[in-house]
Amino acid sequence: MLADPDRVEPHNRALRDAARAIDSWSYAEGVRKTQQLSRRIVEGFLAGFDLLVTPTMACLPPLTGAWRAGSADDPLMPLLNSYPMGVFTSVFNVTGQPAISIPIHHDDATGLPVGVQIVAAPWREDLLLQVSRTLELAHPWADRRPPVS
């Protein structure tokens, strides 16, 4: 069976169309700028600090499917809706640095997990895992379960 790109979800189709509108020179320039920014971020870790601790998300965990809200009117709304969920983590997907999210807290109102992200310098997975394990021992979470709705 052949893949039919016209049968993908509307937001994926809109992203494909946007990608097709970018010429190869602009694409290569964007990749170059991303690599330069990644190097600057990594240099900061190598020169200035061992770990960075951030929230995992800029919002509480959303309801299942919340990222799709408004996509019937604008197929790119899933990107905007997902932004608060990935704003702290996505940059380290680009830099390739080791990072982990640990659900050390639960929101009292919803019972849902709230995590912290820990990011280490390149090749420092050892430090990342040591600190993560220490946090897990201090704030056990394996037995917690969100409420069933």
N, C-alpha and C positions, 0 to 999 in steps of 0.2 A: 504494500500500500504506500503510495506517495504522500508525503506531508503536504498539506494544503495551508499555506500561511494566511489565507483569508478566513480560516475557521478559528483563529486564535481569539482570545478575549479582546474586547475593544481597546483596553489600555495597552495591551501588548502590540496590537496593530498600530495604535497611535505612536508608540515608541519606535516601532519599525519604520513607520513613515518619516518620523523626525530624523532617524539615523540615516535614512536614504537621502535626506535633503542636505546632509553635510558632505562637503567635498573632501577628498583624501588629504589635501594640504591642511585644512582646518582640523581634521581628525588628528593628524600627526602633531600639529601644534598643541592641541589639547592634551595629548598623551605626554608631550614634552613638559608642559606646564605642570601636569599632575606629578610627573616624576621629580621635577625640581621641588615642588612643595613637599612631597614625601621625604626627600632627602633633608630638607630643612627641619621637618618634624623629628625625624630620626636623630639628626645631629643634636637637637635639644635634649633628647634622652641620653645620648652618649656623653654629652658635656655637662649636663646640669642636674639630673636626678635619676633615681633608680626605678620608681614606680609612679604612675598617675592613677588616682582614684576618682571616678566620676559616677554619676547615676548611670544605670543601664539605659533608661529611657527618660525622656523629658515629660512623661505623663504616667499616670497609673495604667496598668494593663487594660487595654480597651476590650470591649465586647467582641466576641468572635464575628468576623466579617465587617467590623467597623471601617476598615481601610477602603471598602468599596463605596461608602456613602458618597452620593453625588455623581457617581460614575456614569449614570444614565444621561446626565446633562453634559458632562465633560469627561471624556475617557482618560484624561490625565489626572483626575482628582485622586486616584489611589496613590500617586506619588506624593501629593500634598498631605493626604491623610496619614501616610506612613512616616512622614518626616519626624514628628515627635518621638516615634518609636525607634528611629535609627540615627538620630542626629549625633549622639555620643559615640556610637559604635562604628558607623560607616567609615570614618576617616581611617581607622586602623585596619579595616578590610583593604583599603587602598595602600597603606604603608606596609602592610604585611607583618606588623608587629604582633607579638603574642599578647593576647588579651583574654580575659575570662569574666563571665558574669556570675555572681553568686547571690542567690535570693536570701539575703540575711534578715529581711524584714517582711512583715505582712501588714497590709493596710487594714486598719481596724474596721473601717466601714464596709469593705468588700471582702476581706479575707484573702485577697489576692496577693501573690508574692511581689515584693519590691526589691530589685536587685541593685548591687553596686558592680561597676566594671573596674577591673584592675588591668592596667596596661604596663608592660615591661619593655625594656630596650630589646632590640633584636638579639636573638640567641640567649635570652635570659629566661627561658621557660622554667628553669630550675627555681629562680627567685619567685617567679609568678606562682608556681605551684606550692612552694613553701608557705608563702603569705596566704594564699587561698585556703590551704589546709588549716592554717592557724585560725583564720576567720570562721571556717566551718565548725571547728571544734568549739570556738567561743560562742557561736550563734548557730546551733544545730537546726537544720531545716528539713532533713530527710523525712521526718514523720509528719510534717505539716501538710495538710490538704486543703485546697480551696473549697468553699461551700458548693454543694451541688445545687444547681438551679433547676 
